[in-house]
Amino acid sequence: MWKSYAAAVLAAAVVVPGFAQGDAFENGMDTMWEVLWHQSGTATRLVRWEQPLQVRITGVNVAQHRAFTLRALNDVAKESGRSVVDVTDRPDAAEVANVSIEIVPDSQLSEMQPCETRLHFKTETRIDSVTMQMRNSDARRCAYHESMHVMGVRGHPEGNTVLSYFATQTEGLTQLDKAMLRAWYSPRATGGMTPFEVLPILADELVAVMPDKARAAQSRDRFLARTIGEMQAFADGQGDIPTIVKRSGKSSERGIAMGRMEMSYFLGVAYQDGVTVAKDPAQAQRWLQRAVSLGSRSAQTRLGAGATASAGSN
């Protein structure tokens, strides 16, 4: 999904920070964190493909756009360790395709949102199918952006990524995009991971591409500690969502309220399992109970499971 191209270029010239050597890692980590947020104001779990992508492309001027669209999909799939099969010409394409891409007339989507991708899944762990639409005149600049979404990377962060609304590079993946995809599909990652479970994996992939890895590792640890503190304030009702999420114009009071509930749960899981932070049963209890008070069934289940395990050990 995109804002108008003219507005994006103007905004990019004003607000997107430069990637000087000294701040490349900090900017990269901000981007990695922002990509884990839905525009409504809620941080998301990791969801990804566990099967090959079978792609069907239909609509207007398919012959013009097919090769480039498939190139974008193959590029993101390569970084993800997944395969792409073009089933467009098969007679049973509509039945076997799990990625359906439609090139639509310009009048069908607005200039402010010339392309969109919808992920379909039964649980927020594994992608079952995807539908994508791109306007005929915008298909080329949308292809890589939407292909990142196809792989399950849902956010619209600021920074040097094709996912940004303010991207200056649209016809290929950036180094940061490749690091994201490698982390998303790392053997260390599993579908359904909370943001604090996947964030260290994203951070490690970013450290791996930095020239000064020792310095980057120190910056990583500072970033993770600061983010935990900021998210504790957010979950407690004091802090705020990332600025880029607000600038999308799609956050809502309901989304942010959901975000505070989910973040309380995510913090509880982090302290309970010792991910991003050291294990702390008291903190885990505190945040899970807060999540329950805000309506989280997942937190209630976690608390119940913990109580059962504790009783069984006595």
N, C-alpha and C positions, 0 to 999 in steps of 0.2 A: 504494500500500500504506500502511496506517495502523496505528498502535497504537490502543488503546482510547481513545475520546473523553475519558472522564473523566481518564485518566492524562495525556493530551496537555494538557488544560487546566491541570491541576495543575502539570505540568512547565513549561508556558509561563509561569506566574506566578512561578516560581522562577528559571529559568535563562535565558530569552530576553532579551538585552540590549535596552534602549530605543534608539530611533533618534533621539537628540538630534542637533541640527544639526552639532555638532562631530565626531561619530563616525559619521555616516550613511554616508560613503564607505567608511571602514574596515570597518564591518559589512557593507556591500554587497559589498565585494571578498572578504571571508571567505566570504560566501554564494556568490558566483560561483565561487570556488575549490572549495568543498565540493560544488557541484553536479556537478563533474567526477569525483567518486569513486563507485565502486560500493560497496555496503554490505559486500562481502566483504573490503575493504581494498585494492582496486586502483583506481588512476586509470584513466579510460576515454578512448577516442578519441571524436571527434565522429561521430555517425551521424545521418542525417536523411532526409527524404523528398525525392525528385526528381520525383515524379508526384502528381497529385491524389489526395485521400483519398476512397475510395468506401466509405461506411459502411452497415453492416447492424446493426440493433438487434433483438435477440430476447429471449425469456425471459418472466418474470412481470411483470405490470403495465407493459407496454411503453407503453401509451397515457399512463400517468401520468408516465413518466420521459423519454419520447422528446424532447420539445421542449427541456427544460432540458439534456439531454445534448448535443443538437445545438448548442445555444447555446454551451456550453462549448467544443466542438470548433471551431465557427466563430470564436470569439474568439481561440483560440490560433492557428488557421490564418491569421487576418487579420494578426496580428503577424508571422507567418512568411512571408507572401506565397504561401501555398498555398491551394487551393480544396477545399471539402468538398461531396460529392454524396451525398445520402441515397438509397440504393438499396434500402431495406428492403422496399418494396412491389413491387419487380420480381420476376417469377417466377424469374429467374436470379440472384437476389441472392446466394445462397450461392456461386455461381461467380465473380461479378464483384467482390464486396466484398474490399477489402484491409484494412479495419478492421472486425473482428467484435466487437461488444459484446453481452454477455449479462447481463441482470438476473436474478440467481439468488435462490432462496429464502434466507432468513436462515440456515437450518441448513446451507447448503452451504459457507459460508465462516465463519471464526471471528470473534469480536468483536475479537480482536487484529489481524486482517488482513481487514477487510471488503471490500477491493477490491484488484485487482492487474492489472497490464498486462504483457504479454510482447511484446517486439519480436522479429521474425524477419528475419534477413538472412543472405545467403551470405557476405559479407565485412563487416567492421565499417566500412562506409562509407555504404551506402544501405539504408534500410529497405524491405523487400519487402512485409511485412504485419504486422499487429498483432492480438492478441487481448486483450480486456479483460473482466473480470468484476467486477460490483459487487453487493453485497447489496441486496435490495429496500429495506430500511429505511435504508440508508446511501448510496444512489445519488446523492442530491442533494449531500451534502457531499463525496463522492468525485469528482464529475464534473470539476471544474477540475484537481484534483490529478492525476488519471489522464490527463486530456487533455494536460497538460504532458509526461507520459511518452510518450504517443502520438507527440508530435512529436520524440522522441529524447532529451529531457532527462531523464537517468536518476537523478540523485542525489536525496538527501533532506537538504538542508542545513538549518542553523539560520538564522534571520533572517526578514525580512518577505517571505515567499513562500508560495504555496499548496502548494509541494513539501515544506515543513517538516512533520514529524510534530506540531509544536507550533503550527501556524498558527491564528490567531484569525480570519482572513478566509478563507473557503472557497468562497464563492459569487461569485467574480469574480477577475480577475487584479490583482495589485499592480503598481506601477510597476517594481519589480525583475523581476517575471516577464516583463513586456513587453520590458524591456531584454535579458533573457536570450534570448528568442525572436528578437528582431531581430538579435542577434549570431550566434545559431546558424544563422540563415538569411541572414546577410549575404553579399553578393557576394564579400567578402574571404574567406569561409569555404568550405571544401570538405570533403566526406565523408572520414573517415579521419584528420583532423587530430589531432595529439597534444595533450595538455593545454597544453603551452607554446606551441603554435602558435595555439590558440584563445583562451587566456587574455587576451592583449593586445586581442583583438577584443571580448571580454566587458568588459574594463576600459574601453575607449574608449566603448562604449555607456553604461556607467555614468557616465563623466565627462560625457557629453552631456546627462544629465538633472540634473546637479548645478548649483545656482545659482552657486557660485564655481568655475568650471571650471579656473582657473589653480591654485588650491589643490588641487583634486581631482587634477589631472594630476601634481602633485608627490607627492601621497599614492600615486597609482598607481605611480609609478616606485619609491618606497620599498617598496611592497608586493611588486612583482615581484622586486626584488633580495632581499628577505627570504625570499620563497617559494623562490627558487632555492637559497639557502643551506640552508633547512630540508629541502628535498628531496634535496640532496646528502647531508646527514646521514642521511636516511631510506634512500636508496639504498645507502649505505655500511653500513647495519645498525645505526645509532646512533639516528636519529630515529624519529618515530612518525607514524601516520596521523592525520588530523584528528579532534579529540575527538568531533564529532558522529557520525562514522562508527563510532567505538567504542561510542557510546551507543546505536546502533541494535541492538546485541546480535547482529549477524549477521556480524561480521568473524571470521575464523578464521586460525589459524597458516598454513594453506596459502594463503589469500587474501592475507595480508600478505607472505608469501614471494614470491608472484606479483607483488604490488605493488612490491616492491623490485627485482625483475628488470625489470619494465616501466618503473619510474621511471628506472633506469639507462639503458635504451634511450631514453626520452624526453629525458633530459639530453644523451645523445649526439647525438640529432637536433637539439636546440636549439643546441648548440655548433657542430655541423657546418653548419647552415643559417643561424645567426645570428638565431634567433627568441627573443624575450624577453631574450636575452643577446647579447653581441658574438661574432662568429665566433672560434673558438679550436680549431684542428685538434688540438692536443695534448689538450685537455680532451675533445673529441669522441672521440678514440681511446681515452682512458682509460675513459670511461663506456660506450662501445660494447663494449669488451673485457670490462668488468665484467658487462655484460648477457649477453654470450656465456658467460662463466664460470658464470652463473646459469641458463643454458639457453635464451636468447633466439635463436630462428632469424631473427627480423627483424634483430637486431643483426648476426648472422653475414652475412646478405645485404648489409647496408649496408657492412660492413667489406670484403667481397669486391668489391662494386661500386666502393668507393673505391680499393682496390688495383689493380683493372683499369684505372680511369681514370688513376691515377698512372703505371702502366706504359705506357699508350698515349701519354702526353704526353712520355715520355723518348725 
